[in-house]
């Protein structure tokens, strides 16, 4: 149970935003949006197309800079100019495109962009990669996260199923996302069995204490996974609800404006 479920209002958000605005020309994508993610929870973000949820996530992950407003990480105000800024702060994002390298093995994909080089002149001058160390550490990461769908760390990603590829991307984010992992439609284009595997991984990460932001159109998945649900509407947060107190019909009604929060 998360701190927010237990009613501990004293818990400080891991990641928060206050009054974010963002315009693209004459289009106001965010109009004073607020956001809070608490320790050890899965927070789903839902909303119709044009509600501003993508713009909100881009601001939180460094892919976009808000025109005004504040972002806080562990209570300290932060400014992300690039996704790299957010990564260095401990926020990892897994997009629908996954950004995996099919020809490389699982271990190499986990260290994509963070490759470990051999010590001494071999690594410093000749830039040789320390494949053995990367595989050992990747194996430990996967074991620690409890991801059972990735058995052979030397297996090329191109031989994996869609669910296993998603598991690789999620494992990479979890291995290096020391504060927050943001998942953008993690079960999109997956079958029922593969979606269940990915859902199990997401729950395992939460159980390991890693707070997760889940963006999804899959309402049954949202209500199965989320501790709380942030509903975005017309560039603002319309409500935050819980699967314990609201139904899917309630969420859709708030999301579309048919019902007040």
N, C-alpha and C positions, 0 to 999 in steps of 0.2 A: 504493500500500500504506500502510495506517495505521501509526502508531507501535506500536500494540498487536500488529499482525500481525507486525511485524519483531522483536518480542520486546523492545522497549525499555521495560523496567519502570520506568525512571526518569521517564518522561513523566508529568506531573501531569494528572489529569483536568480537563477544562474544567468539568464539572458533576458533583457527587458528593453522595451522601446516606449518612448513617450512622444505623442503628438507628431509622428512622422508625416511629412508631406513630400510628394514627388509628382512632378508634372512632366509630360512629354509634349512640348508645344502647348496646345490648348487643352490637352487631355489631362485631367487631374486623376492620377492613378491612386494616390494616397491623400487623404484629407484629414490629417490629424489622427493617424492610426496608433493605437496602443497595443502592447504585447507583453506577456510574461510567460516564461518557461521556468518551472521549478525543478529542484534537484530530484533525480530518480523518477521522472514521469515521462510518459508518452503524451505529447500534446499534438492533437490533429488540427490542421488548419484547412477549413473548407470554405467554399464560396462559389457563386456562379462566375462564369467568364466575365471579366471586366470588374470583378469585385475588388481587385487590388492585391490578391494573395500572392501572386508571382512577384509583384513589385515589392511587397513587404519582405518576402524571403530574400530577394536580391539585395535589399538594403542590409538585412541581417547577416548575409553571407559575404558581403563585400563586392558583389557583382555590380552593384549600383550604389550611388551616393545620394542620400536623401537631400532635398532642398532645404529642409529645416527639421527640427526635432532632435531627440537624443537617443542614443543606444547605450545600454549599460551591460557590462559583463562582470559578474560577481560584485555588483554594486558600484563599479568604477566606470565612469563615462569613457567610451571608446569611439574612435573614428576609423572606419575601414574604407580605404581608398581603392583597394583591390582585393580580389579573393585571397591572394597570398597573405594580406594583412590579417584576414579572418582566420586563415589556416594557422598562422604563427601564433594567434591568440588562442587556438584550440578549438576552432569551429570548422568542421568538415561537412561538405555537402555532396550528396550523391544524386546526380541528375538522371533523368530518364535515359539519356544517351549512354550512361555508365562510364564512358571513357576508359574502357579496358583495351589492352593490346592483345588481340586474339592469338598471335603467333608466339607470344611469350607464355611461360608457365605461371602458375598461381603465385609463387613466391616473387617472381619478377614483377608481376602486376601489383602485388601489395606494396612493393618498394618503388613503383613507377614515379619518377621525379624525385625520389629520395634514395637513390641507389647508394649502397655502401661500397666503398672502394677498398682495395687491399692496402694494408699498412705499408709504409715506406715508399721507396721510389716506384714500385710497381703500380701503386695506386695514385701517388701524387704526380708522378711524371708520365707514366704510361697509361694511367687512368684505367687500370684493370679492375673489374668488379669482383667483389668478394662473394661469389655465388654461394659458397658453402655456408657462410655466416648468414646471408639473407634467407636461405632456406631453413636454417636452424631457427632463426628468430621468427620467421613467418609461421613455422610449425607451432611454435610456442604461442604466438598471437592467436592462431585459429583454435588451439586447444584451450587457451585461457577464456576465449569468448564462447566456447561451447558449441562451435559451428560444426555439426557432424556431417554436413553434406559435402565438405571439402576434405576428402581422405588423403589424397596423394598430392602433396604440395608441388611436385615436379610435373604435374599434368598440364599440358598446353590448354589455355583458356578456350581455344577454338573447338576443343573436343567436349566442352561442358554444355549442359543444358542451360536454358534461359534462367531458370531459378538458381542454378549454381553460379552463373556469371553474376547475377545480382548479389549472391552471397559473397563473391570475391570483392565486388565494389563496396559492399557494406562492411566487410571485414577490414578493408583498407581504411575506410573512414573511421571505423571504431578503433583501429590500432593507433591512429595518429590524432584523432579528435579527442583531446584530453578533457574538453569541457562540454561540447555539444555536437551531436550529429543531426544533420538535416537530410531527410529522405524525400525526394520529389517523385511521387507516383511509383513507389517501389514494386508494386504488383501489376503495373500496367503491362499488357500484352503477355501475361503469364497465364498458364492453365491453372486449374483448381489445385492440383497437387503441388505445383511449384509455388503458387501463391501461399499455400499453407506452410511450405518450408520457409519461405521468406518471413512470413508472419511469426513463425517460431523463433527465427533468428532475432527479429526485432524485440520480442519479449525477453529473450535471453540477454540482450544488450541492456534493456531496462533493468532486469534483475541483477545485472552486474553494476548497477548504479549510474549508468550513462544516460543523461536526459536526451530525449529524441523529439525532434519536430517532424511530424508526418504530414505531408501534403498529399491529399488523395481525393479522388472523385468516387471511390468505391465505399459507399456508405456502410454496407455490412462489415467491411474490413475496418473502417474507422470505429464503429461501435464495438467491434471485437477487441481492438488493440488499444484504443485511447483511454487514458485516465481522465483527460479533459478535452473539450473540443472548442477551439477558437473559430467563431463564425465571422467571416469577413463579408461586408456588404457596402457597396457604394464608397469604397476607399477607406472605410473605417471598421473598427471592431464592433459588430452588432451585438454580440453576446459571447459569453463563455459558459458552456453547459457541460454536464457530465452524462455519460451513458447510464449512470445509476438513477438519474432524475428525469431524463428526457428520452423521448423515442426518436427514431429516424424521421418520422413524420413531423415531429416538433422541430427538428433541426432544419429540415427542408422548408418548413413554413417560415422560420426566422430568416433563413438564407434568401428566400425569395421576397420577403417583405409582407407575406400574407398574415404574419402574426408578429406581434411585438415580443421582445425578449422577456 
